Amino acid sequence: MNKPLRRVAIFCGLLVLALLVRVNWVQFVQGDELKNDPHNRRVAIERYSTPRGNIIVDGKAITGSSTTDSGDFKYKRTYKNGKMWAPVTGYASQAFDANQLEKLNDGILTGTDDRLFFSRTVDMFTGSKQKGGNVVTTLDAKAQKAAFDGLGKQKGAVAAINPETGAILALASTPSYDPSTFAGMSNKDAEAYNALQKKNNPDEPMLNRALRQTYPPGSTFKVVTAAAALENGLYNDVDSSTRSPLPYTLPDTSGIELKNEGNIPCKNATLREALRVSCNTVFGKISADLGNKKMKAEAEKFGFNDPGINTPVRASESIFPEDNRPQNAMAGIGQASNRATPLQMAMVASAVANHGKLMKPYMVDRLVATNLNVVQQHTPQEMSQPLSPENAQKIQSMMETVVKSGTGTNAQIPNVTVGGKTGTAQHGENNKDNPYAWFISYAKTDKGTPVAVAVVIEGSDTLRDDIAGGKLAAPVAKHVMQAVLEGEK
């Protein structure tokens, strides 16, 4: 070969080599980046080229797919009772992507997940179209309906957990939205989506209040403060007098008194009596006596200050603050900078009900292929041990007194042992806004303790003086517990 031909051959060889390097770079190095690029329309076209798999509750699909005329997209997502289930499913939209379970399990639902390789291979040989797998949840349909219907037109949320496993049984948030209204690509879908955004709707119907909104937990947090008192040996007997003066002056202040709600017997009250009538002075002083470090440590055992609580949908971080002495006393009664999600307070009730053991909350039981083979099975996991079984038993007895003869009597269920704690949390500048109504509880029978619940109502048409956890939130919790118990029979 003469010299000019050799140069041309070498040059062509280098071009071919460069092309091979580039192809491999794009395919293996940039592949995931290009696949996940929001501007890559091919991914969206593939996602909606076949019916999505379904999200399952109690053996029945709460989602579906229907054919569409949206250009390149053959199918779009549909939802059954979308408003009730939106806090669980999230949405899948041709125009606005997806979130929550729809997003986190997109590979399973579309059939592209590598764990569905065998199923896809069978489809290829049989000539069948690719199908998505299903997401089987832990939710209880009757409990979810009880929660959603109980909230009604009020703004608020409900979280219910099985204390023994951590399985989430209900997750309701109101006001809510129907994901079906913007599942497509039309102008009507865009208008529906935009109408739900915070700038256009101050009620924020797309906010998942059960997982993503934090509130001052108010007096429901006194359960955590009681746990801290017992665990740190400040008090041992829940029926012995506490060292609680009345009035009680906040530490390091110039005579600022911590008030109780009404004329209730709080001077040197026992822990049981203090929880029954909800004494701010007793629990504020306990928090001050223990100090911020011990209070914070106990709260963290229940899940506070943990940004990594995934259900698998991530919950907002509940906060017990690192604070000065007077603010720490207020945090001990669920005020000041203390903030909690409804899920977090359900976890508090759950740990007490489960003999002091906190199970990690989860809402996906298993992922299954189209041939019903289990791709992934969840195993319940212990998250922490916030209090000893002995101290958990003591707090159970205190919470059961609250429901039997205290502020939580509206949660009573015939022939069922119910423990609970009410809360009325002040908020707004100088507490000028209507307070939040809280209730946390559990129900137990001879068979076990199948449910713990937290309810918060942040807005209603009720007059300010009538807003209280026992009046507004406890009946909702009662109906949710009854729904779960009915399913246990």
N, C-alpha and C positions, 0 to 999 in steps of 0.2 A: 504494500500500500504506500502510495507516494505521500509526501509530507502534507500537502493541502488536504487530502482526503482524511488523513489521520487526525488532523486538527478538527475537521468537521465532525468526525466520529466521536472524538473526545468531548467536543462541545455538546453534541446531541446526548451523549451519555450523561453529562453533568445536568442537562435539562431534565432528563428522565429521572435522575437521582433526586434533583430538587423537587420534582413533582411528587415523587413517592414520599419524600420527607414531609412535604406540605400536606398531602392527603392523610398520612398517619398522624400528623400533628393535629389536624382538624378533627379527625375521627376519635383519637384516643385521649388527647390532651384537652382540646376545647369542646369535646362532645357534650359533656354535661352542661357546660356554660351555654352553649348554643341551644341545647334542648330546653333549658330553663329560661332562655331569653324571652321576656314578655312580648317582644316584637316578632317572634318566630311563629307565624300564623299556622305553619304546618302542624305544630304540636296541638294547638287548639282544634284544628280540623280533625286530627286523629282522635283526640279526646271525645269528640262528639260524633264520630263516625259510626259508633255502635251504641246500644243502650248501656248506660252505666249499671254497675252492680248496685245493690240496695243496702240501706241501713235498716237493720232489723230490731224490732222491739217485741218481746213476748212471742217470737216465732213468726211475726207478720212484718211485711215491709211498710215503712212509713215514707218511702220515697218511690219514685218510678221514673220512666222516661217516655216521651212521646215524640212522634215525628214532627219536623218543623220545616218551614219554607225559608229559613234564614240562609240563603245562598249556599255556602260551602258546608254548612253544618246540617247533618241529617237528623240528629236527635237533640232534645233539650231535656233538662231535669224537671221533674214534677214532684210535688210534695202533698202528702195527705195530712190535713190539719196542720198546715205549715206554721201558723202562728204559735201553736202550742209546742211544737217540736223544734222551732228555730234555735233555741239556746243549746240544743243537743247536736242537731245536724249541721248548723251553719248553712251556707248556700253554695251552689255551683251554678255559675252564670257564664253564658257564652261571651258576654261583653265585659263582665267585671270579675273574672277569675273565680276563686272559691275561698272558703275559710273553714275553720274548725274541723269537724270530722270529715267533711267533704274534701278539704284540702290535705289534711294530714294522711288520709288513706286514699288519695287520688290514684296511686299506682294500682292498688288492689281493685278499686271500683272501676277503673278503665281497663284492667287486664294487662297492664304493661309492667307490673311489678315482677322482678326477677324470680320471686318465690312462686309465681304462677307459670314457670317455664314448662313444667310437665303438661299442665292443662293446655297451654298454647301449642305445644308440640302435637298433642292429640287432635286439637282443632285443625292444625295444618294438614295432618294426614287424612282426616275425615272430611276435609273440605268445609268444615263449619266456620262461621264467622267468629272472630275473637270476642270473648265475653268477659265481663268484669266479675270479680268475686264479690262477696258480701261482708259487711261489717256488722257483727252481732253484738248488740249492746247489753248492758246490765240493767237498763231502765225498766221500770214497772209502769205499764200503760195506765193502770187505774190510779196509781199514786201521782203520776204526772198530770192526769186530768183533774184530780182532786186539788193539786197545787195550783194549776192554771185557773181553774174555775173559782177557787177560793180567793185568789188575788183579784179576779174580776177586772174592774176598771181602775183599781188602785195601782199606783206605781210602786213596784217592789219586786221581791224575789223569794224563791224557796229552794233549798238544797236538802235532799234526804239521802242518807247513807245507811247501808247495812253495817253496824258496828263490828260485827264478827269477821267480815271480809274486806270492808272498804268499798264494796260495790256501790256505785251511785244509783239510786232508785228513782229520784226525781230531780229535775233541774229546770225550774220555771222562772221566767222573767217577764214583767209587764211594765209598760206596753210592749208589744212584740210586733213582728212583721211576718209576711208570707213570702218566703224565698221564691215561690213560683211566679210572683209578679214581675220579676226582672231576670228570669232564667234565660231569656232569649236575647236577640240582637236588635229588636225593633225600636223605633222611637218611643213607643209606649213603655217598653222595658226601661229605657234610659230615664224617662220621666218618673217612673215608679221608684227607681233607685235613688235618683237625686232628691225626691221628696222625702226620703227616709234619712238623709244626712243631717247631722247636728245643726248645720247652719240654716237648714230649712225646717227642721223639726226639733224644737228645744226639748221635747220629751225623750229624744234619743231611743227610738224603738229598736235600733240595731245594737244597742249596748247590752251585752250579756251581764246583767246585774248580779246573777248568782255567782259568776266566776270573776268578772272583771271590774266590779265596782266595790270600793271599800267605804265603810261607814264607821262612825263611832259606835262601838258595840253596846254602850250603855251598861245597864246593870247585869246583862247576861255575862259580862266579863267577870263578875264577882265569883263565878264558879272557878275561874282560873286563879283568882286571888285567894280563894279558900283552899285550893289545891296547894298553892305556894305556902300558905300558913301551916298546913299539915305536913307537907314534905320537908319543910325547914325546921320543924319542931317548935314553931312559935306557939302553936296550940296543938293539943293532942286529943282532947275530949270535945266533941261538937256540942255537948250539952252542959258544959261548964261555962261560967261567966267569962267574958273577955274583959280586958282592961281598956274600956272604951268610954271616955268621958262624954258628957253632953252638956253644953255644946263642945264641939271639937274644933280647935284652931289649926289651920294648915301650918306645917312647919316653915320656919324661915320667912314668915309673913308678919305684918304688923296688925295682928288681930283678925285676919280674914277667916271667918267661920265656914266650915263645910256644912251645908244644909241637908236635911232629910226632907223627903216629900211627905208633908203632913205631920200630924202629931202621932208618931209611932214609937213603940217602946224600945229604944235603941241604947239607952245607957247601960253599959256593961252587959249587953245582950249576949246570949250564947251564939255560936256560929249558926246553929240551926234556926234560931229565932231571927237572927240578922238577915239570913237569906230568905226566910219566909216572908218577912215584911219589907225586905230590901233596904237595909240601913246603909246609907252612904257613909256615915261617920265611922261605923265599925270597919268597913272594908277599906275606906280611905286611910284610916290609921294603920291597918294591917300592912298596906302597901308601903306606907312611910316607915313603919317599924322594920320591915324586911329590907328596905332599901332598893334602889333601882337595879343593882346588879343581880340580886336574887329574883326579883320580879321578872326581869327581862329573861333570865335563864329559864324560869318555869314557863313563861309564855312561849319561848322558842321550842320547848319540848312538845307543845301542842301544835306547832307549825308556824308560829309567827316569825317574821323576819326571814322567811325562806322564799326566795324568788323562783325556786325550781319545782313547784308543785304542779305536775302535769297529770292530766286526767284521761287521755293525753292532751286535751286542750289546756293550755297553760293558764293557771289562775293568777290574778294580780297578787302581789306580795302584801300580806297583812302585816301591820307594823305595830310593835310595842316599842316606844321610843326610849332612847337613852336621854334621860332628862334630869332636871334639878329636883329637889325634894318636894316642893309643893306641887309641881306638875306630875311628879311620879305618884303622889297621893291621888291626884285626879285621874291619872291613867289607870290606877287600880280599881276605879269604879267605871271604867270604860269611857272616860271622857279625855280631855286635853288632846294630845296628838295620837292617841290610841285609835287604830283603824283596822277593820276586819271585813273580809268578804263573807257573804252568807255561807259559802262552803267551809270557810275557816271555823265559823261558830258551830256548824254541824259537826265538824271534826272534834271540837271541844266536848260536845254532848256525847259523841260517839266514843271517845276515849274513856270518859267516866263510865258509860254504860258497859264497856267491854273490859271491866275490871282493871282499868288503868292503862290498857294497851291500845295504842293508836295505830290503826291499819292505814296503809297508803290508799287514798281514794282513786278510783278508776271507773271508767264508764264503757270500756270495750272489753267484752268477755273473750271474743275470739274473732279471727279473720278466716274466712273459708273460701275455697275455690269454687268454681261453677259445678264441679263434680261432688261438692260438699266435703272434700278433704280439708281438714283443719290445717291452715297455713301457720297460724300463730295462736297459742292459747295462753291467756293471762293466768298467772299464779298469784294469789293474794300475798302481800308482803307487809311485814311489820315495819312501821315507820319510826316509832319511838315508844318509850314507856314513861309518859309524863308523871304518873304517880303509882304508888304501890297498890296492889289489890286491896289491902286493908284500908288505905285512905280513899280509894275509889269507892269502896263500900260505904264509907262514912258520908261521902258527898252524895252518893245515890240516895241515901236515907234523907239527907237534907233537901235534895231536889224533889223527892217524893212528898215531903211535907209541904213544899211550896204548892204543889198541885192539889194535895189533899185539903189544906186549910189556909193557904196563903194567897199570893197574888195570881196564881196560875190555875185557879179552879175551873176555868172555862176549857181546860184541856182534859178534864176527867173523862175516862172511857170505862163504862161498866165492866167489871170483872177483869180489868187489865191494870197492871201497875204502871203508872206514868210518872216520870220525873221531869221537872222542867224548871225554867227560870225566865221571868219576864224582864223586859228592858224598855226604858223610854229614854232615848238618847237625844240630848239637846244639841242643836247646831245652828249655825248662822251667827252673824256678829251680835254679841250680847244675847245670844240664844233667842233672837227675834223670830226665827223661822219655826214652822211647825216641827215638833220633834219626830224622830223616827221611832216606830213601834217595833219591838223585837220580841221573839220568843224562841227559845231553844228547848228541846225535849227529847225523850226517848220513851219507847213503850216496850215492856217485857212481859212475857207469859211463861208458863211452865216449860215451853219448848225452847226458850232462849230470848234474845233481844234482837229482833229483826230490823229495827229501824230507829234512827236518830234524825232529828229534823231541826233546821233553822229557818225561821221566817223573818223577813224584814219588810215593813211597809213604810215607804218614805214619803208618800203623798196620798191623801184621800180627801173626801169632802167632809170628813168628820171635824167637828169643832175642836180647837186646840185643847180645851180642858178635858175632852173626852178621849184624847189620843193616849193610849197606853198599850203596852205589849199584851197584857192580859185580855184586853177588850178586842183588839183588832187582829193581832197576830196569832194568839193561842188557838182560836177556833180553826184557823187555816191549818195549823200544825196538827190539830186533832183529826181533821178530815184526812190528811195525808197518812197519818199513822193508822187510822181505821182502814184505809184502802190497802195498805201493806198487810195488815193483820188479816184482812178478809182473804187475801191471796195465799196466806199461810195455812188456811184451814184445809 
